[in-house]
Amino acid sequence: MDRIIEKKRFTPKKIAGYTTAVALIALATYFIAFGDNSSKLNVESQKITMATVSQGSFQEFIPVDGTVHPIKTILIPAVEGGTVDEKYLEGGKPVKQGDPILKLTNNRLVLDFMNQETLMNDLINNLQNSKLSLQQNKFNLRRRLATLDAQVDAAKDVYQRNIALYEAKAVSQQEFFSFKREYDRLKAERAIEQESQRFEENNARQQIAQLETTIARTSRNLRMMEDNLKNLYIKAPISGQLSSIQVELGTPVQSGQVIGQIDDLSGFKVKAELDQHYVSRVFAGQQASFTYNGQTYPLEIALVYSEVTNGRFPVDMKFIGKVPEGIRRGQTLQIRLQLSDPAPAVLLPRGGFYQSTGGAWAYVLDETGKAATKRSIRLGRQNPEYYEVLEGLKPGEQVIVSSYDAFNDKDKLELK
């Protein structure tokens, strides 16, 4: 009789399989519960830039391009108008104060001067004639008065002699009174002559005074016109370099027209233009510096111009102390303009990571240098070289400072 053989449900092979599956599930569950769940990315270390956090001195500054200019530039105006007749110097030539640069011709000025000179000579002749006439009149007065005095004295003698005769009835009344009338007439004539001569002398003196005043005024006008003629020679107002001259022979020039300029080469200044963002932070006396031939030289802002054009405003800077040898007009300098005083700070070198994170976090390397983890940080001020670290980083730590655009915001980077 056949026996039914019961089939075994759990063979050793199945038991082993189940055990393995359970172990794998348990292991997976462990890693899910207790393992590192952060997102990671493998990165080649050659493709990133790392920098070390340091303790140092932080100072706000901005880089500025400045241009060297002469300490001052003097414009040369034509005081009088005219036509360019001679040109003694060309642009770029050195000049000394008083050197002639141009000669102008102006026929109207020459004619006016000649007419004024003729008038002056006529006035002087009239003055001399008036003085001579006054002196002659004085002599004539003295001569006439002397004659009248003699006549008066003679008439007086006759009159006085006839008084006694008249009283003695030796002469008639008619004859006596004729002597008296002649004496009185001569006295009156002398008084009138003296008064007339006094009037003529006063009148002559007034005319002489007026002539002298007119001559003095005409003389001043003549000197001014002579100066105007001298101004037809345009001369260098200072010593320096004639940087430009803007007229040629035969060119008409108006009074007041600028015909060129002279650069004062006794010193230099630096001109620069700054972004209007800094207009409230820039002031006269502010310090700056630049490097020239391996040596650093200080500058100071001398003048801040208030007008803003196309979003920029100009400043003038002066050299403090020695001016570098070999520096030239028109040369460009890379200037470091200080916006704050130096202060102790934790420093992080600048890099492209800031555009990705806004300075809110950074990848910081661990002690092995083989991995970098995202860490929250807080940055403060910045200059073209460093960020000021306020929180999250310590001196000596290393940070990836190159761009994070390729890291897809991973929590951890594994460096190869």
C-alpha positions as CSV (number, residue, x, y, z in Angstrom):
1,M,0.0,0.0,0.0
2,D,1.3,3.3,-1.1
3,R,2.1,6.1,1.6
4,I,1.5,9.8,0.9
5,I,4.8,11.7,1.4
6,E,4.2,15.1,2.9
7,K,6.1,18.0,1.1
8,K,8.3,20.2,3.3
9,R,7.3,23.9,3.2
10,F,10.7,25.3,4.6
11,T,13.7,24.0,3.0
12,P,17.2,25.1,4.2
13,K,17.6,26.9,0.9
14,K,14.5,28.9,1.3
15,I,15.3,29.7,4.9
16,A,18.7,31.0,3.8
17,G,17.0,33.2,1.1
18,Y,14.5,34.6,3.5
19,T,17.2,35.3,6.1
20,T,19.3,37.3,3.5
21,A,16.2,39.3,2.4
22,V,15.3,40.2,6.0
23,A,18.9,41.2,6.6
24,L,19.0,43.5,3.6
25,I,15.7,45.1,4.5
26,A,17.0,45.7,8.0
27,L,20.2,47.2,6.8
28,A,18.3,49.5,4.4
29,T,16.0,50.5,7.2
30,Y,19.1,51.3,9.4
31,F,20.7,53.5,6.8
32,I,17.4,55.3,6.2
33,A,16.9,55.9,9.9
34,F,20.5,56.6,11.0
35,G,22.6,57.1,7.9
36,D,23.8,60.4,6.1
37,N,20.8,61.5,4.0
38,S,22.4,64.7,2.6
39,S,22.7,65.2,-1.1
40,K,26.2,64.9,-2.4
41,L,28.2,65.8,-5.5
42,N,31.6,64.7,-6.6
43,V,33.8,67.6,-7.7
44,E,37.2,67.7,-9.2
45,S,39.4,69.9,-6.9
46,Q,41.3,71.3,-9.9
47,K,38.1,73.0,-11.1
48,I,37.4,74.9,-7.9
49,T,39.2,77.8,-6.1
50,M,39.7,77.6,-2.4
51,A,40.7,80.4,0.0
52,T,41.7,80.5,3.7
53,V,39.8,82.6,6.2
54,S,42.2,85.0,8.0
55,Q,42.4,87.5,10.8
56,G,43.5,90.9,9.5
57,S,42.8,94.6,9.0
58,F,39.8,95.5,6.8
59,Q,39.4,98.7,5.0
60,E,36.8,99.8,2.5
61,F,38.2,101.2,-0.7
62,I,37.3,101.4,-4.4
63,P,39.6,101.2,-7.4
64,V,39.7,104.3,-9.5
65,D,41.4,105.2,-12.7
66,G,42.9,108.7,-12.5
67,T,44.6,110.8,-15.2
68,V,47.6,113.0,-14.5
69,H,47.1,116.7,-15.3
70,P,49.2,119.8,-14.8
71,I,48.7,121.5,-11.4
72,K,46.9,124.3,-13.4
73,T,46.1,125.2,-16.9
74,I,45.9,128.9,-17.9
75,L,43.7,129.9,-20.9
76,I,45.1,132.6,-23.2
77,P,42.5,135.1,-24.3
78,A,43.0,137.9,-26.9
79,V,42.5,141.1,-25.0
80,E,42.0,143.0,-28.3
81,G,40.5,141.8,-31.5
82,G,42.4,141.7,-34.8
83,T,43.9,139.5,-37.5
84,V,46.8,137.1,-36.8
85,D,49.8,138.8,-38.4
86,E,52.7,136.7,-36.9
87,K,52.9,133.4,-35.1
88,Y,56.0,133.0,-33.0
89,L,55.3,129.6,-31.3
90,E,53.5,126.3,-32.0
91,G,51.7,124.1,-29.5
92,G,53.9,121.8,-27.4
93,K,56.7,124.3,-27.0
94,P,58.0,125.4,-23.6
95,V,57.5,129.1,-22.9
96,K,58.6,131.6,-20.3
97,Q,56.4,134.3,-18.8
98,G,56.3,137.3,-21.2
99,D,57.3,135.4,-24.3
100,P,55.4,136.6,-27.4
101,I,53.1,134.0,-28.9
102,L,51.1,135.9,-31.5
103,K,51.0,139.4,-33.1
104,L,47.6,140.8,-34.2
105,T,47.0,143.7,-36.5
106,N,44.1,146.1,-35.9
107,N,44.1,149.2,-38.2
108,R,41.2,150.8,-36.3
109,L,43.2,150.8,-33.0
110,V,46.2,152.2,-34.8
111,L,44.2,155.0,-36.3
112,D,42.4,155.8,-33.0
113,F,45.8,156.0,-31.3
114,M,47.2,158.4,-33.9
115,N,44.1,160.6,-33.7
116,Q,44.3,160.7,-29.9
117,E,48.0,161.4,-30.1
118,T,47.3,164.4,-32.5
119,L,44.7,165.6,-30.1
120,M,47.1,165.4,-27.2
121,N,49.7,167.4,-29.1
122,D,47.1,170.1,-29.9
123,L,46.0,170.3,-26.3
124,I,49.6,170.7,-25.2
125,N,50.2,173.4,-27.7
126,N,47.0,175.2,-26.6
127,L,48.1,174.9,-23.0
128,Q,51.5,176.4,-23.8
129,N,49.9,179.2,-25.8
130,S,47.4,179.9,-23.0
131,K,50.2,180.1,-20.4
132,L,52.2,182.4,-22.7
133,S,49.2,184.6,-23.3
134,L,48.5,184.8,-19.6
135,Q,52.1,185.9,-19.0
136,Q,52.0,188.5,-21.8
137,N,48.7,189.8,-20.4
138,K,50.3,190.2,-17.1
139,F,53.1,192.3,-18.6
140,N,50.6,194.4,-20.6
141,L,48.6,195.0,-17.4
142,R,51.6,196.1,-15.6
143,R,52.6,198.4,-18.5
144,R,49.1,199.9,-18.7
145,L,48.8,200.3,-15.0
146,A,52.1,202.0,-14.9
147,T,51.0,204.4,-17.6
148,L,47.7,205.0,-15.8
149,D,49.4,205.5,-12.4
150,A,51.6,208.2,-14.0
151,Q,48.6,209.8,-15.5
152,V,46.7,209.6,-12.2
153,D,49.6,211.0,-10.3
154,A,49.9,213.9,-12.8
155,A,46.2,214.7,-12.7
156,K,46.3,214.5,-8.9
157,D,49.1,217.0,-8.8
158,V,47.3,219.4,-11.1
159,Y,44.1,219.0,-9.1
160,Q,45.7,219.5,-5.7
161,R,47.6,222.6,-6.9
162,N,44.4,224.1,-8.3
163,I,42.6,223.6,-5.0
164,A,44.5,226.5,-3.4
165,L,44.2,228.6,-6.6
166,Y,40.5,227.9,-6.7
167,E,40.1,228.9,-3.1
168,A,42.1,232.1,-3.8
169,K,39.8,232.6,-6.9
170,A,42.9,232.5,-9.1
171,V,41.2,229.9,-11.4
172,S,37.7,229.7,-12.5
173,Q,35.3,227.2,-11.1
174,Q,34.9,225.6,-14.6
175,E,38.6,225.2,-15.0
176,F,39.0,223.8,-11.5
177,F,36.3,221.2,-11.9
178,S,37.7,220.1,-15.3
179,F,40.9,219.2,-13.4
180,K,38.9,217.3,-10.8
181,R,36.9,215.4,-13.4
182,E,40.1,214.4,-15.3
183,Y,41.6,213.2,-12.0
184,D,38.5,211.2,-11.1
185,R,38.2,209.8,-14.7
186,L,41.8,208.5,-14.6
187,K,41.3,206.9,-11.2
188,A,38.1,205.2,-12.4
189,E,39.9,204.1,-15.6
190,R,42.7,202.6,-13.6
191,A,40.2,200.7,-11.3
192,I,38.3,199.4,-14.4
193,E,41.5,198.4,-16.1
194,Q,42.7,196.6,-13.0
195,E,39.3,194.8,-12.6
196,S,39.3,193.9,-16.3
197,Q,42.8,192.5,-16.1
198,R,41.8,190.5,-13.0
199,F,38.9,189.0,-14.8
200,E,41.0,188.1,-17.9
201,E,43.6,186.5,-15.7
202,N,41.0,184.4,-13.8
203,N,39.4,183.4,-17.0
204,A,42.8,182.5,-18.5
205,R,43.7,180.5,-15.4
206,Q,40.3,178.6,-15.6
207,Q,41.0,177.8,-19.3
208,I,44.5,176.6,-18.3
209,A,43.1,174.4,-15.5
210,Q,40.5,172.9,-17.9
211,L,43.2,172.3,-20.5
212,E,45.4,170.6,-17.9
213,T,42.4,168.4,-16.8
214,T,41.7,167.6,-20.5
215,I,45.4,166.8,-21.1
216,A,45.5,164.6,-18.1
217,R,42.4,162.7,-19.2
218,T,43.7,162.5,-22.8
219,S,47.0,161.3,-21.5
220,R,45.3,158.5,-19.6
221,N,43.3,157.6,-22.7
222,L,46.5,157.7,-24.8
223,R,48.2,155.3,-22.3
224,M,45.3,153.0,-22.4
225,M,45.2,153.0,-26.2
226,E,49.0,152.4,-26.1
227,D,48.4,149.4,-23.9
228,N,45.7,148.2,-26.3
229,L,48.3,148.3,-29.1
230,K,50.7,146.4,-26.9
231,N,47.9,143.9,-26.3
232,L,48.0,143.1,-30.0
233,Y,51.2,141.2,-29.0
234,I,49.7,138.1,-27.1
235,K,52.3,137.0,-24.6
236,A,52.6,134.0,-22.2
237,P,51.0,134.8,-18.8
238,I,53.0,132.2,-17.0
239,S,56.0,129.9,-17.6
240,G,55.1,126.4,-18.7
241,Q,54.2,124.5,-21.8
242,L,52.1,125.9,-24.6
243,S,49.8,122.9,-24.9
244,S,47.7,124.3,-27.7
245,I,47.3,127.2,-30.0
246,Q,44.1,127.4,-32.0
247,V,44.7,130.0,-34.7
248,E,46.7,130.4,-37.9
249,L,48.1,133.3,-39.9
250,G,45.3,135.5,-41.3
251,T,42.7,134.2,-38.8
252,P,40.4,136.9,-37.5
253,V,40.4,136.9,-33.7
254,Q,37.6,138.5,-31.5
255,S,38.3,140.3,-28.3
256,G,38.1,137.8,-25.4
257,Q,38.5,134.8,-27.7
258,V,40.6,132.0,-26.2
259,I,43.5,131.3,-28.6
260,G,45.4,128.7,-26.6
261,Q,46.4,127.4,-23.2
262,I,49.5,127.0,-21.1
263,D,50.1,124.1,-18.7
264,D,51.9,124.9,-15.5
265,L,54.5,122.1,-15.2
266,S,55.7,123.1,-11.8
267,G,53.4,120.4,-10.3
268,F,50.7,117.9,-11.1
269,K,47.3,116.8,-10.0
270,V,45.1,113.8,-10.7
271,K,41.6,113.9,-12.1
272,A,39.2,111.0,-11.7
273,E,35.5,110.3,-12.1
274,L,33.5,108.3,-9.6
275,D,30.2,106.6,-9.7
276,Q,27.4,108.7,-8.2
277,H,26.8,105.9,-5.7
278,Y,29.7,107.3,-3.7
279,V,28.9,111.0,-3.9
280,S,27.9,111.1,-0.2
281,R,31.0,109.2,0.9
282,V,33.7,111.3,-0.9
283,F,35.0,114.6,0.5
284,A,38.0,116.9,0.4
285,G,40.9,115.6,2.5
286,Q,40.0,111.9,1.9
287,Q,43.1,109.7,1.4
288,A,44.0,107.6,-1.6
289,S,47.2,105.9,-2.9
290,F,48.6,104.4,-6.0
291,T,51.6,102.2,-6.9
292,Y,54.2,103.4,-9.4
293,N,57.4,101.5,-10.3
294,G,56.9,99.2,-7.3
295,Q,56.5,102.1,-4.8
296,T,53.3,103.3,-3.1
297,Y,52.5,107.1,-3.2
298,P,49.8,108.9,-1.2
299,L,47.2,111.2,-2.7
300,E,44.5,113.3,-1.1
301,I,41.2,114.6,-2.6
302,A,41.6,118.3,-3.0
303,L,38.2,119.2,-4.7
304,V,34.9,117.4,-5.2
305,Y,32.8,118.7,-8.1
306,S,29.1,118.8,-7.3
307,E,27.7,118.2,-10.7
308,V,26.8,114.7,-11.8
309,T,26.9,113.8,-15.5
310,N,25.9,110.5,-16.9
311,G,25.9,109.0,-13.4
312,R,29.4,110.1,-12.5
313,F,31.0,113.0,-10.8
314,P,34.7,114.3,-11.0
315,V,37.2,114.9,-8.3
316,D,40.7,116.4,-8.2
317,M,43.5,114.8,-6.1
318,K,46.8,116.2,-5.1
319,F,50.1,114.5,-4.4
320,I,51.2,114.3,-0.8
321,G,54.9,114.7,-0.5
322,K,57.1,113.6,-3.4
323,V,55.8,113.3,-6.9
324,P,57.1,110.1,-8.7
325,E,59.9,110.8,-11.1
326,G,59.0,110.3,-14.7
327,I,55.3,110.9,-14.3
328,R,53.8,112.6,-17.3
329,R,50.7,114.6,-18.3
330,G,47.9,112.3,-19.5
331,Q,49.3,109.3,-17.8
332,T,46.7,106.9,-16.2
333,L,47.1,105.8,-12.6
334,Q,45.3,102.9,-10.8
335,I,44.2,104.5,-7.6
336,R,43.0,103.0,-4.3
337,L,40.5,105.4,-2.8
338,Q,39.9,104.8,0.9
339,L,36.3,104.9,2.1
340,S,37.0,103.9,5.8
341,D,39.8,103.6,8.3
342,P,41.5,100.2,8.8
343,A,39.9,98.0,11.5
344,P,40.5,94.4,12.8
345,A,38.3,91.9,11.1
346,V,37.9,88.2,10.0
347,L,38.6,88.2,6.2
348,L,37.4,86.0,3.4
349,P,38.9,86.6,-0.1
350,R,36.4,87.6,-2.7
351,G,35.1,85.1,-5.3
352,G,32.3,84.1,-7.6
353,F,30.4,82.2,-4.9
354,Y,28.9,85.5,-3.7
355,Q,26.8,85.7,-6.9
356,S,25.3,82.3,-6.2
357,T,24.6,82.7,-2.5
358,G,24.5,86.4,-1.8
359,G,26.9,85.8,1.0
360,A,24.3,83.8,3.0
361,W,26.2,80.5,3.0
362,A,29.4,78.9,1.6
363,Y,31.0,75.4,1.2
364,V,33.5,75.0,4.0
365,L,36.1,72.2,3.8
366,D,36.5,69.7,6.7
367,E,39.7,68.9,8.4
368,T,40.6,66.2,5.8
369,G,40.3,68.7,3.0
370,K,38.5,66.0,0.9
371,A,34.9,67.2,1.5
372,A,33.1,70.6,1.8
373,T,29.8,71.1,3.6
374,K,27.3,73.9,3.1
375,R,27.3,76.3,6.1
376,S,25.3,79.4,6.9
377,I,27.5,82.5,7.2
378,R,27.0,86.3,7.5
379,L,29.2,88.8,5.6
380,G,29.4,92.5,6.2
381,R,31.3,95.1,4.2
382,Q,33.4,94.3,1.2
383,N,36.2,95.8,-0.9
384,P,37.7,94.6,-4.1
385,E,39.8,92.1,-2.3
386,Y,38.0,90.8,0.8
387,Y,34.6,90.3,2.5
388,E,34.3,91.1,6.1
389,V,33.1,88.0,8.0
390,L,30.6,88.7,10.8
391,E,29.4,85.1,11.6
392,G,29.9,81.5,10.6
393,L,33.7,81.3,9.8
394,K,36.9,81.2,11.8
395,P,40.4,82.1,10.8
396,G,42.2,79.1,9.4
397,E,39.2,77.5,7.8
398,Q,39.1,76.9,4.1
399,V,36.2,77.9,1.9
400,I,35.4,77.3,-1.8
401,V,35.2,80.8,-3.2
402,S,34.7,80.0,-6.9
403,S,31.3,80.0,-8.5
404,Y,28.7,77.5,-7.2
405,D,26.5,77.5,-10.4
406,A,27.5,73.9,-11.3
407,F,26.9,72.4,-7.8
408,N,23.1,72.4,-8.0
409,D,22.7,73.5,-4.4
410,K,24.1,70.2,-3.0
411,D,24.6,69.9,0.7
412,K,28.0,68.3,0.4
413,L,30.8,68.2,-2.1
414,E,33.2,65.3,-2.3
415,L,36.5,66.4,-3.7
416,K,38.6,64.2,-6.0
